[in-house]
Amino acid sequence: MKLLFIGGYGNISWHCTKQALELGHEVWILNRGMTHNSRRKPPRGVLEIIADIRDENAVSTALKGMEFDVVADFICYNAQHALTDVELFKNIAKQFIFISSTANYQKPHSQLPYKEDTPLTNCGWDYSKNKIECEKVFLDAFKTQNFPVTIVRPGHTYDTLIPEAVGNGDWTVANRILENKPIVVHGDGSTLWTLTHAEDFARAFVCLLGNTKTIGEAYHITSDEWLTWREITQYLASALGVEKPKVVYIPSEIIAQNNPALGIGLLGHKTWCDIYDNSKIKSIATGWKAEIKFKNGIINTINWLKEDSRRQRVNPALDSFIDELVGEYNKEFSFSKVLKWLKK
């Protein structure tokens, strides 16, 4: 098949590109032609189209006369992006795959594990709010224009990014662990969470390519391994060669009060258990299961990041915020303990 991936070199999409090539597909990547030290090198055999997906005219010109069996957009983040995709690809793609998110599912929800028919609700977090709006645009186009969309919802997927409780996936928290500085875990760290390696995600994703049964449907793709944030943090530290990291457990509400932008993703997502029923994707990807345990996958991630210092991006603002948050919380906690002791 002839495939076009938009954003095919990212944390999730690189392995999808590689898997598709290994299956013998002709894979085109549409990107701006920029190099990113924090990403993997393009897989051998991939074909590139240089254009900015946010420039509809430029993309339309670059794709003139081309048709694809499948187009997959990994970097569609809001309703306008979705509307542009519909216009660009409604006549040149036999199947269009939108990469959405499991963050769209209602949290908290009365029934676990999450299934594809779990209600989608906006928790106030712009990321999930916008992804839900994208899904609505694509499904409306499917109903009114026969736009051949398949919706895929990744969970918390990692490869070149580090999964962490309070952080942004770069080297900031890892660097703090290595420097024996305190890091933050929300709540008491007992929430169950699902982490999926991008290689496992890709092996299921490629089974959707060209499958007409999946058009008009939504599928999430996640691991079946559930870990607490305490376990996740310890596996990360161990991968860095640190057996006893300094961890400060702080309620999500306090983190949100001090940093609303960071806190909304906690209150609306990470605070709640994250467990999935993968029966639907397994009905398409026969025999598939996620095979990479996090304790092994995170070692590969850390080793890859260590190969090139340019990949080890530290966010000074986040680093300073963690220092301030821990300092203020420790002062408040110590003061509270003194008050309780005096009241005895």
NULOTI-493528 format. One record per residue (C-alpha): chain; x, y, z; residue in three letters. Coordinates in nm, 3 decimals. Example, Ala and Ser with C-alpha at 12.3 -4.5 7.8 and 13.67 -1.06 7.14 Angstrom:
% residues 2
<node A, <1.230, -0.450, 0.780>, ALA>
<node A, <1.367, -0.106, 0.714>, SER>
This chain:
% residues 344
<node A, <0.000, 0.000, 0.000>, MET>
<node A, <0.097, 0.360, -0.049>, LYS>
<node A, <0.094, 0.543, 0.285>, LEU>
<node A, <0.135, 0.905, 0.394>, LEU>
<node A, <0.224, 0.980, 0.755>, PHE>
<node A, <0.204, 1.337, 0.881>, ILE>
<node A, <0.453, 1.375, 1.162>, GLY>
<node A, <0.613, 1.034, 1.109>, GLY>
<node A, <0.931, 1.082, 1.313>, TYR>
<node A, <0.786, 1.151, 1.658>, GLY>
<node A, <0.775, 0.964, 1.988>, ASN>
<node A, <0.489, 0.741, 1.864>, ILE>
<node A, <0.502, 0.771, 1.486>, SER>
<node A, <0.866, 0.672, 1.420>, TRP>
<node A, <0.799, 0.309, 1.507>, HIS>
<node A, <0.479, 0.314, 1.299>, CYS>
<node A, <0.686, 0.431, 1.002>, THR>
<node A, <0.948, 0.162, 1.063>, LYS>
<node A, <0.691, -0.117, 1.104>, GLN>
<node A, <0.507, -0.014, 0.786>, ALA>
<node A, <0.831, -0.014, 0.587>, LEU>
<node A, <0.925, -0.357, 0.720>, GLU>
<node A, <0.588, -0.488, 0.600>, LEU>
<node A, <0.675, -0.372, 0.249>, GLY>
<node A, <0.453, -0.064, 0.227>, HIS>
<node A, <0.555, 0.249, 0.037>, GLU>
<node A, <0.576, 0.511, 0.310>, VAL>
<node A, <0.578, 0.885, 0.252>, TRP>
<node A, <0.633, 1.137, 0.531>, ILE>
<node A, <0.505, 1.494, 0.514>, LEU>
<node A, <0.710, 1.734, 0.727>, ASN>
<node A, <0.873, 2.075, 0.728>, ARG>
<node A, <1.222, 1.938, 0.661>, GLY>
<node A, <1.351, 2.043, 1.002>, MET>
<node A, <1.601, 1.835, 1.198>, THR>
<node A, <1.534, 1.748, 1.560>, HIS>
<node A, <1.817, 1.621, 1.778>, ASN>
<node A, <1.563, 1.478, 2.021>, SER>
<node A, <1.417, 1.242, 1.758>, ARG>
<node A, <1.532, 0.925, 1.591>, ARG>
<node A, <1.680, 0.938, 1.241>, LYS>
<node A, <1.438, 0.863, 0.954>, PRO>
<node A, <1.407, 0.488, 0.886>, PRO>
<node A, <1.580, 0.370, 0.572>, ARG>
<node A, <1.355, 0.368, 0.266>, GLY>
<node A, <1.111, 0.639, 0.372>, VAL>
<node A, <1.012, 0.904, 0.114>, LEU>
<node A, <0.971, 1.268, 0.215>, GLU>
<node A, <0.744, 1.552, 0.109>, ILE>
<node A, <0.862, 1.886, 0.240>, ILE>
<node A, <0.568, 2.108, 0.336>, ALA>
<node A, <0.408, 2.257, 0.648>, ASP>
<node A, <0.077, 2.083, 0.722>, ILE>
<node A, <-0.047, 2.411, 0.871>, ARG>
<node A, <-0.013, 2.572, 0.525>, ASP>
<node A, <-0.308, 2.423, 0.336>, GLU>
<node A, <-0.214, 2.576, 0.001>, ASN>
<node A, <0.146, 2.456, 0.021>, ALA>
<node A, <0.038, 2.103, 0.110>, VAL>
<node A, <-0.225, 2.096, -0.161>, SER>
<node A, <0.038, 2.197, -0.416>, THR>
<node A, <0.291, 1.942, -0.284>, ALA>
<node A, <0.035, 1.660, -0.306>, LEU>
<node A, <-0.111, 1.753, -0.643>, LYS>
<node A, <-0.180, 1.443, -0.848>, GLY>
<node A, <-0.100, 1.203, -0.562>, MET>
<node A, <-0.331, 0.946, -0.406>, GLU>
<node A, <-0.282, 0.725, -0.102>, PHE>
<node A, <-0.432, 0.409, 0.036>, ASP>
<node A, <-0.390, 0.548, 0.387>, VAL>
<node A, <-0.313, 0.891, 0.532>, VAL>
<node A, <-0.240, 0.911, 0.907>, ALA>
<node A, <-0.208, 1.241, 1.092>, ASP>
<node A, <-0.010, 1.215, 1.416>, PHE>
<node A, <-0.001, 1.592, 1.479>, ILE>
<node A, <-0.364, 1.703, 1.449>, CYS>
<node A, <-0.441, 1.888, 1.773>, TYR>
<node A, <-0.752, 2.102, 1.727>, ASN>
<node A, <-1.074, 2.137, 1.529>, ALA>
<node A, <-0.919, 2.366, 1.268>, GLN>
<node A, <-0.643, 2.114, 1.202>, HIS>
<node A, <-0.913, 1.849, 1.158>, ALA>
<node A, <-1.116, 2.061, 0.917>, LEU>
<node A, <-0.802, 2.123, 0.711>, THR>
<node A, <-0.733, 1.748, 0.699>, ASP>
<node A, <-1.082, 1.678, 0.572>, VAL>
<node A, <-1.041, 1.930, 0.291>, GLU>
<node A, <-0.693, 1.814, 0.196>, LEU>
<node A, <-0.751, 1.440, 0.198>, PHE>
<node A, <-1.119, 1.374, 0.126>, LYS>
<node A, <-1.048, 1.303, -0.238>, ASN>
<node A, <-0.700, 1.148, -0.223>, ILE>
<node A, <-0.714, 0.903, 0.072>, ALA>
<node A, <-0.899, 0.572, 0.079>, LYS>
<node A, <-0.857, 0.569, 0.456>, GLN>
<node A, <-0.766, 0.848, 0.697>, PHE>
<node A, <-0.637, 0.768, 1.047>, ILE>
<node A, <-0.664, 1.034, 1.316>, PHE>
<node A, <-0.437, 0.992, 1.618>, ILE>
<node A, <-0.650, 1.099, 1.912>, SER>
<node A, <-0.593, 1.017, 2.282>, SER>
<node A, <-0.724, 0.807, 2.570>, THR>
<node A, <-0.705, 1.128, 2.774>, ALA>
<node A, <-1.047, 1.199, 2.621>, ASN>
<node A, <-1.221, 0.938, 2.835>, TYR>
<node A, <-1.431, 1.055, 3.127>, GLN>
<node A, <-1.229, 1.068, 3.450>, LYS>
<node A, <-1.323, 0.964, 3.705>, PRO>
<node A, <-1.548, 0.696, 3.559>, HIS>
<node A, <-1.762, 0.451, 3.751>, SER>
<node A, <-1.655, 0.151, 3.544>, GLN>
<node A, <-1.306, 0.025, 3.468>, LEU>
<node A, <-1.139, -0.077, 3.248>, PRO>
<node A, <-1.200, 0.193, 2.991>, TYR>
<node A, <-1.358, 0.081, 2.664>, LYS>
<node A, <-1.398, 0.265, 2.334>, GLU>
<node A, <-1.759, 0.348, 2.418>, ASP>
<node A, <-1.667, 0.512, 2.750>, THR>
<node A, <-1.803, 0.871, 2.738>, PRO>
<node A, <-1.564, 1.140, 2.617>, LEU>
<node A, <-1.571, 1.444, 2.843>, THR>
<node A, <-1.379, 1.770, 2.868>, ASN>
<node A, <-1.209, 1.794, 3.206>, CYS>
<node A, <-1.092, 2.151, 3.140>, GLY>
<node A, <-0.758, 2.035, 2.996>, TRP>
<node A, <-0.712, 2.197, 2.654>, ASP>
<node A, <-0.527, 1.897, 2.513>, TYR>
<node A, <-0.814, 1.652, 2.566>, SER>
<node A, <-1.078, 1.916, 2.493>, LYS>
<node A, <-0.923, 1.980, 2.152>, ASN>
<node A, <-0.876, 1.612, 2.072>, LYS>
<node A, <-1.246, 1.551, 2.146>, ILE>
<node A, <-1.339, 1.836, 1.912>, GLU>
<node A, <-1.119, 1.679, 1.643>, CYS>
<node A, <-1.302, 1.349, 1.679>, GLU>
<node A, <-1.635, 1.529, 1.636>, LYS>
<node A, <-1.514, 1.700, 1.317>, VAL>
<node A, <-1.394, 1.372, 1.164>, PHE>
<node A, <-1.703, 1.172, 1.262>, LEU>
<node A, <-1.931, 1.445, 1.125>, ASP>
<node A, <-1.736, 1.432, 0.797>, ALA>
<node A, <-1.772, 1.051, 0.799>, PHE>
<node A, <-2.150, 1.080, 0.840>, LYS>
<node A, <-2.209, 1.365, 0.596>, THR>
<node A, <-1.931, 1.323, 0.338>, GLN>
<node A, <-1.832, 0.957, 0.371>, ASN>
<node A, <-1.490, 1.071, 0.486>, PHE>
<node A, <-1.310, 0.739, 0.554>, PRO>
<node A, <-1.181, 0.806, 0.904>, VAL>
<node A, <-1.049, 0.560, 1.161>, THR>
<node A, <-0.984, 0.701, 1.508>, ILE>
<node A, <-0.690, 0.568, 1.712>, VAL>
<node A, <-0.646, 0.661, 2.077>, ARG>
<node A, <-0.297, 0.601, 2.217>, PRO>
<node A, <-0.255, 0.594, 2.593>, GLY>
<node A, <0.059, 0.719, 2.768>, HIS>
<node A, <0.308, 0.602, 2.506>, THR>
<node A, <0.685, 0.637, 2.543>, TYR>
<node A, <1.006, 0.584, 2.348>, ASP>
<node A, <1.207, 0.904, 2.316>, THR>
<node A, <1.008, 1.071, 2.594>, LEU>
<node A, <1.031, 0.972, 2.962>, ILE>
<node A, <0.706, 0.888, 3.144>, PRO>
<node A, <0.699, 1.069, 3.477>, GLU>
<node A, <0.441, 1.177, 3.730>, ALA>
<node A, <0.515, 1.550, 3.739>, VAL>
<node A, <0.720, 1.664, 3.441>, GLY>
<node A, <0.706, 1.705, 3.064>, ASN>
<node A, <0.885, 1.396, 2.933>, GLY>
<node A, <1.226, 1.552, 2.870>, ASP>
<node A, <1.550, 1.511, 3.070>, TRP>
<node A, <1.455, 1.751, 3.351>, THR>
<node A, <1.332, 1.497, 3.606>, VAL>
<node A, <1.596, 1.241, 3.506>, ALA>
<node A, <1.865, 1.504, 3.560>, ASN>
<node A, <1.726, 1.583, 3.905>, ARG>
<node A, <1.740, 1.215, 3.998>, ILE>
<node A, <2.101, 1.193, 3.883>, LEU>
<node A, <2.190, 1.507, 4.082>, GLU>
<node A, <2.017, 1.367, 4.393>, ASN>
<node A, <1.757, 1.645, 4.391>, LYS>
<node A, <1.398, 1.580, 4.501>, PRO>
<node A, <1.135, 1.499, 4.241>, ILE>
<node A, <0.758, 1.515, 4.282>, VAL>
<node A, <0.494, 1.243, 4.255>, VAL>
<node A, <0.129, 1.347, 4.282>, HIS>
<node A, <-0.083, 1.211, 4.565>, GLY>
<node A, <0.063, 0.911, 4.743>, ASP>
<node A, <0.180, 0.746, 4.419>, GLY>
<node A, <-0.064, 0.455, 4.445>, SER>
<node A, <-0.274, 0.534, 4.135>, THR>
<node A, <-0.257, 0.256, 3.876>, LEU>
<node A, <-0.129, 0.369, 3.538>, TRP>
<node A, <-0.074, 0.214, 3.194>, THR>
<node A, <0.242, 0.282, 2.994>, LEU>
<node A, <0.286, 0.157, 2.638>, THR>
<node A, <0.609, 0.139, 2.442>, HIS>
<node A, <0.579, 0.293, 2.094>, ALA>
<node A, <0.710, -0.027, 1.934>, GLU>
<node A, <0.421, -0.225, 2.083>, ASP>
<node A, <0.176, 0.046, 1.975>, PHE>
<node A, <0.309, 0.034, 1.619>, ALA>
<node A, <0.269, -0.343, 1.584>, ARG>
<node A, <-0.105, -0.305, 1.648>, ALA>
<node A, <-0.138, 0.020, 1.453>, PHE>
<node A, <-0.017, -0.130, 1.124>, VAL>
<node A, <-0.297, -0.389, 1.142>, CYS>
<node A, <-0.546, -0.105, 1.093>, LEU>
<node A, <-0.387, 0.011, 0.768>, LEU>
<node A, <-0.616, -0.045, 0.472>, GLY>
<node A, <-0.870, -0.238, 0.681>, ASN>
<node A, <-1.211, -0.113, 0.565>, THR>
<node A, <-1.381, -0.271, 0.868>, LYS>
<node A, <-1.218, -0.005, 1.086>, THR>
<node A, <-1.358, 0.297, 0.900>, ILE>
<node A, <-1.597, 0.494, 1.119>, GLY>
<node A, <-1.465, 0.316, 1.429>, GLU>
<node A, <-1.243, 0.414, 1.721>, ALA>
<node A, <-0.972, 0.197, 1.881>, TYR>
<node A, <-0.743, 0.252, 2.171>, HIS>
<node A, <-0.404, 0.081, 2.176>, ILE>
<node A, <-0.238, 0.034, 2.514>, THR>
<node A, <-0.042, -0.215, 2.716>, SER>
<node A, <-0.211, -0.452, 2.961>, ASP>
<node A, <0.056, -0.384, 3.226>, GLU>
<node A, <-0.064, -0.171, 3.518>, TRP>
<node A, <0.186, 0.001, 3.748>, LEU>
<node A, <0.157, 0.250, 4.031>, THR>
<node A, <0.336, 0.582, 3.999>, TRP>
<node A, <0.562, 0.468, 4.283>, ARG>
<node A, <0.669, 0.169, 4.073>, GLU>
<node A, <0.707, 0.378, 3.758>, ILE>
<node A, <0.928, 0.628, 3.942>, THR>
<node A, <1.144, 0.353, 4.090>, GLN>
<node A, <1.191, 0.183, 3.751>, TYR>
<node A, <1.295, 0.519, 3.603>, LEU>
<node A, <1.545, 0.580, 3.883>, ALA>
<node A, <1.685, 0.227, 3.851>, SER>
<node A, <1.733, 0.276, 3.475>, ALA>
<node A, <1.940, 0.583, 3.565>, LEU>
<node A, <2.145, 0.381, 3.813>, GLY>
<node A, <1.988, 0.539, 4.122>, VAL>
<node A, <1.826, 0.299, 4.367>, GLU>
<node A, <1.688, 0.547, 4.621>, LYS>
<node A, <1.560, 0.865, 4.451>, PRO>
<node A, <1.439, 1.154, 4.664>, LYS>
<node A, <1.063, 1.157, 4.610>, VAL>
<node A, <0.824, 1.410, 4.761>, VAL>
<node A, <0.455, 1.315, 4.748>, TYR>
<node A, <0.234, 1.621, 4.703>, ILE>
<node A, <-0.146, 1.632, 4.648>, PRO>
<node A, <-0.249, 1.712, 4.291>, SER>
<node A, <-0.463, 2.001, 4.419>, GLU>
<node A, <-0.159, 2.173, 4.570>, ILE>
<node A, <0.043, 2.124, 4.251>, ILE>
<node A, <-0.245, 2.271, 4.051>, ALA>
<node A, <-0.271, 2.572, 4.282>, GLN>
<node A, <0.095, 2.650, 4.222>, ASN>
<node A, <0.102, 2.564, 3.851>, ASN>
<node A, <-0.244, 2.550, 3.687>, PRO>
<node A, <-0.104, 2.454, 3.347>, ALA>
<node A, <0.069, 2.149, 3.492>, LEU>
<node A, <-0.201, 2.074, 3.745>, GLY>
<node A, <-0.494, 2.042, 3.504>, ILE>
<node A, <-0.332, 1.736, 3.345>, GLY>
<node A, <-0.305, 1.584, 3.692>, LEU>
<node A, <-0.657, 1.663, 3.814>, LEU>
<node A, <-0.818, 1.569, 3.485>, GLY>
<node A, <-0.604, 1.266, 3.400>, HIS>
<node A, <-0.311, 1.135, 3.605>, LYS>
<node A, <-0.489, 1.149, 3.940>, THR>
<node A, <-0.723, 0.868, 3.831>, TRP>
<node A, <-0.654, 0.502, 3.757>, CYS>
<node A, <-0.572, 0.440, 3.391>, ASP>
<node A, <-0.674, 0.085, 3.293>, ILE>
<node A, <-0.796, -0.032, 2.950>, TYR>
<node A, <-0.980, -0.317, 2.782>, ASP>
<node A, <-0.793, -0.386, 2.455>, ASN>
<node A, <-1.038, -0.643, 2.321>, SER>
<node A, <-1.143, -0.426, 2.026>, LYS>
<node A, <-0.795, -0.368, 1.882>, ILE>
<node A, <-0.708, -0.733, 1.947>, LYS>
<node A, <-1.006, -0.834, 1.731>, SER>
<node A, <-0.832, -0.658, 1.442>, ILE>
<node A, <-0.466, -0.717, 1.533>, ALA>
<node A, <-0.505, -1.093, 1.578>, THR>
<node A, <-0.250, -1.236, 1.819>, GLY>
<node A, <-0.117, -0.895, 1.918>, TRP>
<node A, <-0.026, -0.806, 2.271>, LYS>
<node A, <0.208, -0.549, 2.421>, ALA>
<node A, <0.531, -0.733, 2.498>, GLU>
<node A, <0.770, -0.468, 2.631>, ILE>
<node A, <0.755, -0.439, 3.009>, LYS>
<node A, <0.819, -0.088, 3.136>, PHE>
<node A, <1.115, -0.189, 3.350>, LYS>
<node A, <1.290, -0.298, 3.027>, ASN>
<node A, <1.154, -0.034, 2.792>, GLY>
<node A, <1.262, 0.256, 3.010>, ILE>
<node A, <1.620, 0.124, 3.010>, ILE>
<node A, <1.620, 0.144, 2.630>, ASN>
<node A, <1.481, 0.498, 2.645>, THR>
<node A, <1.745, 0.614, 2.892>, ILE>
<node A, <2.026, 0.450, 2.696>, ASN>
<node A, <1.911, 0.621, 2.375>, TRP>
<node A, <1.895, 0.960, 2.546>, LEU>
<node A, <2.243, 0.910, 2.690>, LYS>
<node A, <2.390, 0.840, 2.345>, GLU>
<node A, <2.380, 1.210, 2.254>, ASP>
<node A, <2.387, 1.494, 2.507>, SER>
<node A, <2.175, 1.706, 2.270>, ARG>
<node A, <1.885, 1.472, 2.341>, ARG>
<node A, <1.904, 1.550, 2.713>, GLN>
<node A, <1.689, 1.862, 2.718>, ARG>
<node A, <1.645, 2.025, 3.059>, VAL>
<node A, <1.362, 2.276, 3.108>, ASN>
<node A, <1.493, 2.548, 3.345>, PRO>
<node A, <1.141, 2.674, 3.425>, ALA>
<node A, <1.021, 2.326, 3.525>, LEU>
<node A, <1.340, 2.263, 3.721>, ASP>
<node A, <1.294, 2.586, 3.918>, SER>
<node A, <0.925, 2.516, 3.976>, PHE>
<node A, <1.000, 2.176, 4.130>, ILE>
<node A, <1.258, 2.337, 4.361>, ASP>
<node A, <1.008, 2.601, 4.471>, GLU>
<node A, <0.717, 2.357, 4.506>, LEU>
<node A, <0.915, 2.113, 4.720>, VAL>
<node A, <1.058, 2.394, 4.933>, GLY>
<node A, <0.719, 2.551, 5.001>, GLU>
<node A, <0.550, 2.218, 5.063>, TYR>
<node A, <0.817, 2.104, 5.308>, ASN>
<node A, <0.784, 2.430, 5.502>, LYS>
<node A, <0.406, 2.398, 5.522>, GLU>
<node A, <0.427, 2.033, 5.616>, PHE>
<node A, <0.681, 2.099, 5.891>, SER>
<node A, <0.470, 2.385, 6.030>, PHE>
<node A, <0.162, 2.162, 6.033>, SER>
<node A, <0.348, 1.894, 6.227>, LYS>
<node A, <0.457, 2.149, 6.489>, VAL>
<node A, <0.099, 2.274, 6.530>, LEU>
<node A, <-0.029, 1.921, 6.576>, LYS>
<node A, <0.242, 1.851, 6.836>, TRP>
<node A, <0.161, 2.172, 7.029>, LEU>
<node A, <-0.209, 2.080, 7.042>, LYS>
<node A, <-0.136, 1.747, 7.212>, LYS>
